[in-house]
Amino acid sequence: MFYKALGLSAALALASPASADGFFTFEAEGSFDDVVFAVEMAITGRGLVIDSVNHIGEMLARTKEDVGGTKDLFAAAQVMSFCSADISRQVMEANMMNIQYCPYGIYVFQPAEEGAPVMVGYREYSDRSMQPVNYLLQQIVADASN
């Protein structure tokens, strides 16, 4: 387990794009519900409050025919949004325009294809002033993967 966490930490550190906001996504072990629970515990275990849970997979399934969709995209998918008062203050004191990024989100999804893995990820921010948020998100997904 230690080596798995160490490997994930190294991958997270190397995954940051150099010039534009990007996304870090990795394959998680376990069922969708187990992975969601692990992410929830990693967020709330830091004393953070999940402001909203967006059930993207359910919305897309429900509206598929209404918008001319032809295939199922996800077996399940959701985004958990939350904020950290101290880190948000830190990044907004560095640049008030960082308000546009709050709240922060972590997504969990499983593609609709049979046997597809559960994926977990978050948006990475390229602006140097947002590095504390990137670190927070890295730590949350690392905690959730243990």
C-alpha positions as CSV (number, residue, x, y, z in Angstrom):
1,M,0.0,0.0,0.0
2,F,2.9,2.4,0.8
3,Y,4.5,1.8,-2.6
4,K,1.2,2.4,-4.3
5,A,0.7,5.8,-2.5
6,L,4.4,6.7,-3.2
7,G,3.9,5.9,-6.9
8,L,0.7,7.9,-7.1
9,S,2.4,10.9,-5.4
10,A,5.2,10.8,-7.9
11,A,2.8,10.6,-10.8
12,L,0.8,13.5,-9.4
13,A,3.9,15.6,-9.1
14,L,5.0,14.9,-12.7
15,A,1.5,15.3,-14.2
16,S,1.2,19.1,-14.0
17,P,1.0,20.7,-17.4
18,A,3.5,23.6,-18.1
19,S,1.4,26.2,-20.0
20,A,-2.3,25.6,-19.7
21,D,-4.8,24.3,-17.2
22,G,-5.1,20.6,-17.6
23,F,-6.7,17.6,-15.9
24,F,-5.2,14.8,-13.9
25,T,-7.2,11.5,-14.1
26,F,-6.2,8.1,-12.9
27,E,-7.7,4.6,-12.7
28,A,-9.0,3.8,-9.3
29,E,-9.4,0.4,-7.7
30,G,-12.8,-0.6,-6.4
31,S,-16.4,-0.1,-7.3
32,F,-17.8,3.4,-8.2
33,D,-19.6,3.7,-4.9
34,D,-16.5,2.7,-2.9
35,V,-14.3,5.2,-4.8
36,V,-16.9,8.0,-4.3
37,F,-17.0,7.1,-0.6
38,A,-13.2,7.2,-0.4
39,V,-13.1,10.6,-2.1
40,E,-15.8,12.0,0.2
41,M,-13.9,10.8,3.3
42,A,-10.6,12.3,2.0
43,I,-12.4,15.7,1.5
44,T,-14.3,15.7,4.8
45,G,-11.4,14.2,6.7
46,R,-9.6,17.4,6.1
47,G,-12.4,19.4,7.7
48,L,-13.7,20.5,4.3
49,V,-17.4,20.6,3.5
50,I,-18.7,19.2,0.2
51,D,-20.9,22.1,-1.1
52,S,-22.5,20.1,-3.9
53,V,-22.5,16.8,-5.7
54,N,-23.4,17.0,-9.4
55,H,-24.7,13.7,-10.7
56,I,-23.5,14.3,-14.3
57,G,-24.0,10.6,-15.4
58,E,-27.7,10.6,-14.3
59,M,-28.4,13.9,-16.0
60,L,-26.8,12.8,-19.3
61,A,-28.7,9.5,-19.2
62,R,-32.0,11.3,-18.3
63,T,-31.6,13.8,-21.2
64,K,-30.0,11.6,-23.8
65,E,-33.0,11.3,-26.1
66,D,-34.1,14.9,-25.5
67,V,-30.8,16.2,-27.0
68,G,-30.4,13.6,-29.7
69,G,-27.8,11.5,-27.9
70,T,-27.1,8.1,-29.4
71,K,-25.1,6.3,-26.8
72,D,-24.6,6.0,-23.1
73,L,-21.5,7.7,-21.9
74,F,-21.2,6.7,-18.3
75,A,-22.3,3.9,-16.0
76,A,-22.0,6.5,-13.3
77,A,-20.4,10.0,-13.0
78,Q,-20.3,12.8,-10.5
79,V,-18.4,15.8,-9.5
80,M,-17.9,16.8,-5.8
81,S,-17.4,20.5,-5.3
82,F,-15.8,22.0,-2.1
83,C,-13.7,24.9,-0.9
84,S,-11.0,25.5,1.6
85,A,-11.2,28.8,3.4
86,D,-7.5,29.1,4.2
87,I,-6.3,27.9,0.8
88,S,-8.8,30.0,-1.0
89,R,-7.8,33.1,0.9
90,Q,-4.1,32.3,0.2
91,V,-4.6,32.0,-3.6
92,M,-7.0,35.0,-3.8
93,E,-4.7,37.2,-1.8
94,A,-2.0,36.3,-4.4
95,N,-4.5,37.0,-7.3
96,M,-8.0,38.1,-6.7
97,M,-9.0,36.7,-10.2
98,N,-8.5,33.2,-8.7
99,I,-12.1,33.6,-7.4
100,Q,-13.2,32.2,-10.7
101,Y,-11.8,28.7,-9.8
102,C,-13.7,28.3,-6.5
103,P,-15.2,25.9,-5.6
104,Y,-12.8,23.2,-6.6
105,G,-13.9,19.8,-7.8
106,I,-13.0,16.2,-7.9
107,Y,-14.7,14.0,-10.4
108,V,-15.4,10.3,-10.3
109,F,-16.7,8.4,-13.3
110,Q,-17.0,5.0,-14.9
111,P,-17.5,4.8,-18.7
112,A,-20.5,2.9,-19.9
113,E,-18.5,0.2,-21.6
114,E,-18.6,-3.2,-20.0
115,G,-15.7,-3.7,-17.5
116,A,-14.5,-0.1,-17.7
117,P,-12.5,1.1,-14.7
118,V,-13.6,3.8,-12.3
119,M,-11.7,7.0,-12.9
120,V,-10.9,9.8,-10.5
121,G,-9.5,13.2,-11.3
122,Y,-9.4,16.9,-10.9
123,R,-8.5,20.1,-12.8
124,E,-4.9,21.3,-12.5
125,Y,-4.3,25.0,-12.5
126,S,-1.3,26.3,-14.4
127,D,-1.1,29.7,-12.7
128,R,1.7,29.7,-10.1
129,S,-0.7,31.3,-7.5
130,M,-3.0,28.3,-7.7
131,Q,-0.3,25.8,-6.7
132,P,-1.7,25.4,-3.2
133,V,-5.0,24.3,-4.7
134,N,-3.2,21.8,-6.9
135,Y,-1.4,20.4,-3.9
136,L,-4.7,20.1,-1.9
137,L,-6.3,18.2,-4.8
138,Q,-3.3,16.0,-5.1
139,Q,-3.4,15.2,-1.4
140,I,-7.1,14.4,-1.5
141,V,-6.9,11.9,-4.3
142,A,-3.8,10.4,-2.8
143,D,-5.6,9.9,0.5
144,A,-8.6,8.5,-1.4
145,S,-6.4,5.9,-3.2
146,N,-5.0,4.4,0.0
